[in-house]
């Protein structure tokens, strides 16, 4: 069994000339005590976590007692952040956020769900990219899954790349698109 690794990170602050110390030890992140600036001995200020064999964080318990479970795809990209246990006083309307990626390895869809199993969609964002990996359109649905025919979206346009120049990501035009249906009736 390996010995726990302790890392001390000093962040100098001009106020009161106190060096705050964050200690990482044995699956816990110890935040500084607000009065002394040194690592707190109170578990109420800690974040604890567990890793898999690849070093990815698979569970995390934050200061208010909320327990997150993280899932990854075969390319080690985060695919789900699910809240299995809510801390006291935490709003539970969103219990999971799922992430999908396109073939360019860019974030394609971000889905908020009301349950930890990620089966009931609360809201969603869907991104569309061009061949250069530039965001060209972003759909947002505030109640349910994105429907590209009816969801609000923002479109982005970029200036063209002159021959022989370097590629630069500069937004040329941004347009907000909203779909409105008007029923004029029969008469």
C-alpha positions as CSV (number, residue, x, y, z in Angstrom):
1,X,0.0,0.0,0.0
2,X,1.3,3.4,-1.0
3,X,1.9,6.1,1.6
4,X,-0.5,9.1,1.3
5,X,1.0,12.0,-0.7
6,X,0.9,15.4,1.0
7,X,1.2,18.5,-1.2
8,X,1.4,21.9,0.3
9,X,0.3,24.8,-1.9
10,X,1.0,28.3,-0.7
11,X,-1.0,31.3,-1.9
12,X,0.4,34.5,-0.6
13,X,-2.2,37.2,0.1
14,X,-1.4,40.8,0.7
15,X,-4.2,41.1,3.3
16,X,-2.6,40.5,6.8
17,X,0.4,38.9,5.0
18,X,-0.9,35.4,5.7
19,X,0.1,32.5,3.6
20,X,-2.9,30.2,3.1
21,X,-2.1,26.5,2.9
22,X,-4.2,24.0,1.0
23,X,-3.3,20.4,1.9
24,X,-4.1,17.4,-0.2
25,X,-3.7,14.2,1.7
26,X,-5.2,10.7,1.5
27,X,-8.2,11.5,-0.6
28,X,-9.0,14.8,1.1
29,X,-8.7,18.4,0.2
30,X,-8.2,20.5,3.3
31,X,-9.1,24.1,3.0
32,X,-7.5,26.7,5.1
33,X,-9.0,27.9,8.4
34,X,-10.3,31.4,7.8
35,X,-8.7,32.8,11.0
36,X,-5.3,31.1,11.0
37,X,-4.7,30.5,7.2
38,X,-3.4,27.0,7.9
39,X,-5.1,23.7,6.9
40,X,-8.3,23.3,8.9
41,X,-8.7,20.4,11.2
42,X,-12.4,20.5,10.8
43,X,-13.9,17.9,8.4
44,X,-16.7,20.4,7.7
45,X,-14.4,22.4,5.4
46,X,-12.9,19.4,3.6
47,X,-13.7,17.9,0.2
48,X,-13.1,14.1,0.1
49,X,-12.8,12.1,-3.0
50,X,-11.9,8.6,-4.4
51,X,-10.0,7.8,-7.6
52,X,-10.1,4.8,-9.9
53,X,-6.9,3.0,-11.1
54,X,-6.4,5.6,-13.8
55,X,-6.5,8.5,-11.4
56,X,-9.9,9.8,-12.4
57,X,-12.1,11.1,-9.6
58,X,-15.0,8.8,-9.3
59,X,-16.7,10.1,-6.1
60,X,-16.5,13.4,-4.3
61,X,-18.2,14.6,-1.1
62,X,-18.1,18.4,-0.7
63,X,-18.3,20.6,2.3
64,X,-22.1,20.5,2.6
65,X,-22.3,16.7,2.4
66,X,-23.4,16.4,-1.3
67,X,-22.0,13.2,-2.9
68,X,-21.1,13.3,-6.6
69,X,-20.4,10.2,-8.7
70,X,-18.5,10.8,-11.9
71,X,-18.5,8.6,-15.0
72,X,-16.1,8.6,-17.9
73,X,-16.1,7.2,-21.5
74,X,-13.3,5.0,-22.9
75,X,-11.4,8.2,-24.0
76,X,-11.4,9.4,-20.3
77,X,-13.8,12.3,-20.9
78,X,-16.3,13.2,-18.3
79,X,-19.8,11.9,-19.3
80,X,-21.8,12.2,-16.1
81,X,-21.8,14.1,-12.9
82,X,-24.5,12.5,-10.8
83,X,-25.5,13.6,-7.3
84,X,-26.4,10.5,-5.3
85,X,-26.8,12.2,-1.9
86,X,-27.8,15.9,-1.4
87,X,-26.4,17.9,1.4
88,X,-28.7,19.8,3.7
89,X,-30.2,22.9,2.2
90,X,-29.2,22.0,-1.4
91,X,-31.7,22.5,-4.2
92,X,-32.3,19.0,-5.8
93,X,-34.0,20.1,-9.0
94,X,-30.9,19.0,-11.0
95,X,-29.3,15.8,-9.8
96,X,-27.2,15.0,-12.8
97,X,-25.4,16.6,-15.7
98,X,-24.5,14.5,-18.7
99,X,-21.9,15.4,-21.4
100,X,-21.7,14.1,-25.0
101,X,-18.9,14.7,-27.5
102,X,-18.8,14.8,-31.3
103,X,-16.2,13.1,-33.6
104,X,-14.0,16.2,-33.3
105,X,-13.7,15.5,-29.5
106,X,-15.6,18.7,-28.8
107,X,-18.5,19.0,-26.3
108,X,-21.7,18.4,-28.3
109,X,-24.5,18.2,-25.8
110,X,-24.8,19.1,-22.1
111,X,-28.0,17.7,-20.4
112,X,-29.3,18.5,-17.0
113,X,-31.5,15.8,-15.4
114,X,-33.7,15.7,-12.3
115,X,-32.6,12.3,-11.2
116,X,-29.2,10.8,-10.6
117,X,-29.8,8.1,-13.2
118,X,-30.0,10.9,-15.8
119,X,-33.3,9.7,-17.3
120,X,-35.5,12.8,-16.9
121,X,-34.3,15.8,-18.8
122,X,-34.7,19.2,-17.1
123,X,-32.9,21.3,-19.8
124,X,-30.3,20.9,-22.5
125,X,-27.7,22.7,-24.6
126,X,-26.6,21.4,-28.0
127,X,-23.6,22.7,-29.9
128,X,-22.9,22.6,-33.7
129,X,-19.4,23.1,-35.0
130,X,-17.8,23.7,-38.5
131,X,-14.9,21.6,-39.8
132,X,-12.4,23.9,-38.1
133,X,-13.9,23.2,-34.6
134,X,-15.6,26.6,-34.4
135,X,-19.0,26.9,-32.7
136,X,-21.5,27.8,-35.4
137,X,-24.8,27.3,-33.6
138,X,-25.9,26.6,-30.1
139,X,-29.4,25.4,-29.2
140,X,-30.9,25.9,-25.8
141,X,-34.0,24.3,-24.3
142,X,-35.0,25.5,-20.9
143,X,-37.6,22.8,-20.3
144,X,-36.8,19.4,-21.7
145,X,-34.5,18.1,-24.5
146,X,-33.3,20.2,-27.4
147,X,-35.5,20.1,-30.6
148,X,-33.5,21.7,-33.4
149,X,-36.7,22.7,-35.1
150,X,-38.2,24.6,-32.1
151,X,-35.5,25.4,-29.5
152,X,-34.0,28.8,-29.3
153,X,-30.5,29.1,-30.8
154,X,-27.6,31.5,-31.3
155,X,-25.7,31.3,-34.6
156,X,-22.1,32.3,-35.0
157,X,-20.3,33.3,-38.3
158,X,-16.6,33.7,-38.7
159,X,-14.5,35.7,-41.2
160,X,-13.0,33.6,-44.0
161,X,-9.3,32.6,-43.9
162,X,-7.3,34.3,-46.6
163,X,-5.0,32.1,-48.6
164,X,-1.6,31.8,-46.9
165,X,-2.6,33.2,-43.6
166,X,-2.8,31.5,-40.2
167,X,-6.1,30.3,-38.8
168,X,-7.5,32.6,-36.1
169,X,-10.7,32.1,-34.3
170,X,-12.5,35.4,-34.5
171,X,-16.3,35.8,-34.4
172,X,-17.5,37.8,-37.4
173,X,-21.3,37.8,-36.7
174,X,-23.6,36.5,-34.0
175,X,-27.3,36.1,-34.5
176,X,-30.0,35.2,-32.0
177,X,-32.6,33.0,-33.6
178,X,-36.0,32.3,-32.1
179,X,-38.8,30.3,-33.7
180,X,-42.3,31.7,-33.5
181,X,-45.4,30.0,-34.7
182,X,-48.3,32.2,-35.7
183,X,-51.7,30.5,-36.2
184,X,-53.7,32.6,-38.6
185,X,-56.7,30.3,-38.5
186,X,-58.9,29.5,-41.6
187,X,-60.2,33.0,-42.3
